[in-house]
Amino acid sequence: MKSLESTGTSFQQLSSLKTKLRRPGSLPQAPGNDALKEAAQDFEALFLRQLLASMRRTVPEGDPDMKGPGMEIYENMLDAEFAKHISQSGRGLGLADMLMKQFEKAGVSHEK
C-alpha cells in the first residue's frame, strides 16, 4: 500500500524543482550551467526514489514486529538518500545527462 506521506513528499519535491527553475535568473545563460545540472540531478533522484519505492513494494514483508509507521518513515528516508547518492555520484542512471543533452539541443536560455 502506498503511503500518502511519501506521495506528498514527492509532489513537494517536484513543486520545489519547478519553483527553482521558474525563478528569474535560475535558468542558464548557456548550456552546462550548474543550476540546470543540479535540477537535472534532482529530477533523476526523484525518479530513482519512485523506482526504489516501487521495487520495495514487490518484496514480501518479513517479521510483522519490524513493520510499523516508524519503519515506513525510515524506509522512505533511506530510499530518498539512496536516490540522491546514486544521482549525484558518477553517471547515476544517465537520466540527468540525457536531460542536459536535450537542454543543449533545445538551446535552453533565460531571457529577462
Secondary structure, DSSP 8 states (H G I E B T S, - for coil): ---HHHHHHHHHHHHHHHHHHHSTT-S-SSTT-HHHHHHHHHHHHHHHHHHHHHHHHTS----GGG-SHHHHHHHHHHHHHHHHHHHHSTTTTSHHHHHHHHHHHHT-----
